[in-house]
């Protein structure tokens, strides 16, 4: 069976993996200004095309890959993690708890590698048990993942593949909270690529462990 990727795979699953940047709203607090280009006579004039490019670049600089709100066969492992971390860092943008919802969408779904995939139930980051969106969000409110929400900054370390087939990988993320370094912490994302079914080629999160608990 031919591998389905790109728009075909996204359409088949009902998951829109396309960037939402076309309809992005300028985030509050972002510097505003006009883009101008030099004219031959030494003056300047407004360039709508350049201004549009400037605004989109500014949005992406602030929210980098946050516009990847849902998984796609086009996203490699590291980008899959970056999409979730950027969303959690701006958890309430563009709506309350949008970041947690993004993380839920990237979590491994039940029956992921069958034609009967259940997108309403995902694997919990902490217990690997199946849970719905409401239960999944509790780990961010009272569980170990709270420091990810609205964190000051984060950075990823080198990606490690765990098998010869390249279907399982892990990558550590260090989370910093700026003025409260005692709250800094690290997590290890364990990812797996779906090998069959409607989601074939999608990298999904199977588990996220605090660094002290990651003995794999």
C-alpha positions in Angstrom: 0.0 0.0 0.0 1.4 3.3 -1.0 2.4 5.7 1.8 0.0 8.6 2.1 1.5 11.9 3.1 1.0 15.6 2.9 -2.4 17.0 2.1 -3.9 13.6 1.2 -3.1 12.1 4.6 -4.2 15.2 6.4 -7.5 15.3 4.5 -8.1 11.6 5.2 -7.8 12.0 8.9 -9.7 15.3 9.3 -6.6 16.9 10.8 -5.6 20.2 9.2 -1.8 20.3 9.4 -1.5 23.4 7.3 -0.1 26.5 9.0 -2.7 28.9 10.3 -0.5 31.9 9.5 -2.7 33.1 6.7 -5.4 34.1 9.2 -3.0 34.9 12.1 -3.8 37.8 14.3 -1.0 40.1 15.4 -0.4 39.1 19.1 -0.9 41.7 21.8 2.3 43.3 22.8 4.1 42.9 19.5 5.8 46.0 18.2 3.7 47.8 15.6 5.1 49.8 12.7 5.0 50.5 9.0 7.3 49.0 6.4 8.7 51.4 3.9 11.0 51.0 0.9 13.3 53.5 -0.6 12.3 55.2 -3.8 14.7 56.3 -6.5 14.3 59.9 -5.5 15.4 59.3 -2.0 11.9 59.2 -0.4 10.0 56.3 0.9 6.6 54.8 0.2 4.6 52.1 1.9 5.0 48.6 0.5 1.9 46.5 1.4 3.6 43.3 0.4 6.7 44.0 2.5 4.6 45.0 5.4 2.6 41.8 5.2 5.9 39.8 5.2 7.2 41.8 8.1 4.1 41.2 10.2 4.1 37.4 9.5 7.8 37.2 10.2 7.3 39.1 13.5 4.5 36.7 14.5 6.6 33.7 13.7 9.5 35.1 15.7 7.3 35.5 18.7 5.4 32.3 18.3 7.8 30.4 16.0 6.0 27.2 15.0 3.0 27.7 17.2 0.9 27.8 14.0 1.3 24.0 13.7 -1.6 23.3 16.0 -2.2 19.7 14.8 0.0 16.9 13.7 0.9 16.2 10.1 3.0 13.7 8.1 5.0 16.7 7.0 6.4 17.4 10.5 9.7 15.7 11.6 10.2 14.7 15.2 11.9 17.9 16.5 9.3 20.1 14.8 6.6 18.1 16.5 8.1 18.9 19.9 8.7 22.5 19.0 5.1 22.9 17.9 3.9 21.7 21.3 6.3 23.7 23.4 5.6 26.9 21.6 1.9 26.3 22.0 2.3 25.6 25.7 4.5 28.6 26.2 1.7 30.7 24.8 -1.0 28.5 26.3 -3.8 31.1 26.2 -3.2 32.3 22.7 -5.3 32.6 20.6 -7.8 31.3 23.1 -7.7 29.9 26.7 -5.8 26.6 27.0 -5.1 26.4 23.3 -1.6 25.2 24.1 -2.9 22.2 26.1 -5.3 21.4 23.4 -2.4 21.4 20.9 -0.5 19.0 23.1 -3.5 16.7 23.3 -3.8 16.7 19.5 -0.1 15.5 19.2 -0.6 12.7 21.9 -0.7 9.2 20.6 -4.3 8.3 19.9 -6.0 5.0 20.6 -5.9 2.5 17.7 -3.5 4.9 16.0 -2.3 2.3 13.5 -5.6 1.0 12.4 -8.5 2.2 10.2 -10.6 2.7 13.4 -8.4 5.3 15.0 -10.0 7.0 18.0 -9.0 10.7 18.1 -11.1 11.4 21.2 -8.8 9.3 23.4 -5.1 9.9 23.7 -2.2 8.4 25.7 -1.5 10.3 28.9 2.0 11.8 29.1 2.5 10.7 32.6 0.8 7.3 32.9 0.5 6.1 29.3 -3.2 5.3 30.1 -5.9 6.4 27.7 -7.6 9.7 28.6 -9.9 12.3 27.1 -9.0 16.0 26.7 -10.3 17.0 30.1 -8.3 14.4 32.0 -5.2 15.1 29.9 -5.3 18.8 30.9 -5.2 18.0 34.6 -1.5 17.0 34.4 -0.8 20.6 33.4 -2.8 22.1 36.2 -1.7 20.0 39.2 0.9 17.7 37.7 4.6 17.9 36.7 4.0 19.7 33.4 2.8 23.0 34.9 6.2 24.7 34.4 5.7 24.4 30.6 2.8 26.7 30.7 3.8 30.3 30.0 7.5 29.5 30.6 10.0 32.1 29.9 12.1 30.0 27.4 12.9 26.5 26.4 15.5 24.7 24.3 15.7 21.2 22.8 18.8 18.9 22.9 19.9 16.4 20.2 17.3 14.0 18.9 18.1 10.3 19.6 16.5 7.4 17.6 15.9 4.3 19.7 15.6 1.7 16.9 17.1 0.8 13.6 13.9 1.4 11.7 13.8 5.1 12.9 10.2 4.8 14.2 11.0 5.6 17.9 12.8 8.6 19.2 13.4 10.7 22.2 14.5 14.3 22.8 15.1 16.3 25.9 13.7 19.8 26.5 15.0 22.2 29.1 12.4 24.7 30.4 13.4 28.0 32.0 11.2 30.3 34.0 13.4 33.4 34.0 13.3 35.1 37.3 12.6 31.9 39.1 15.5 29.6 38.2 14.5 27.2 41.0 11.5 26.3 38.8 13.7 25.4 35.8 13.4 21.7 34.8 13.9 19.3 32.0 11.6 16.8 30.3 12.2 14.0 27.8 9.7 13.5 25.0 9.3 10.0 23.7 7.9 10.0 20.2 6.8 7.3 17.8 6.0 7.5 14.1 2.7 5.8 13.0 3.6 3.0 10.6 0.2 2.2 9.2 -3.4 3.3 9.0 -4.9 6.7 8.3 -2.2 8.5 10.3 0.7 6.8 8.7 3.9 9.0 8.8 2.7 11.1 11.7 5.1 11.6 14.6 3.1 11.5 17.9 4.0 11.8 21.6 3.8 8.6 23.6 5.2 9.8 26.9 6.9 12.8 28.5 9.0 12.2 31.6 10.6 14.7 34.0 14.4 14.2 33.6 14.8 12.6 37.0 12.3 9.9 36.0 13.7 9.2 32.5 15.7 6.0 32.9 15.3 4.8 29.3 
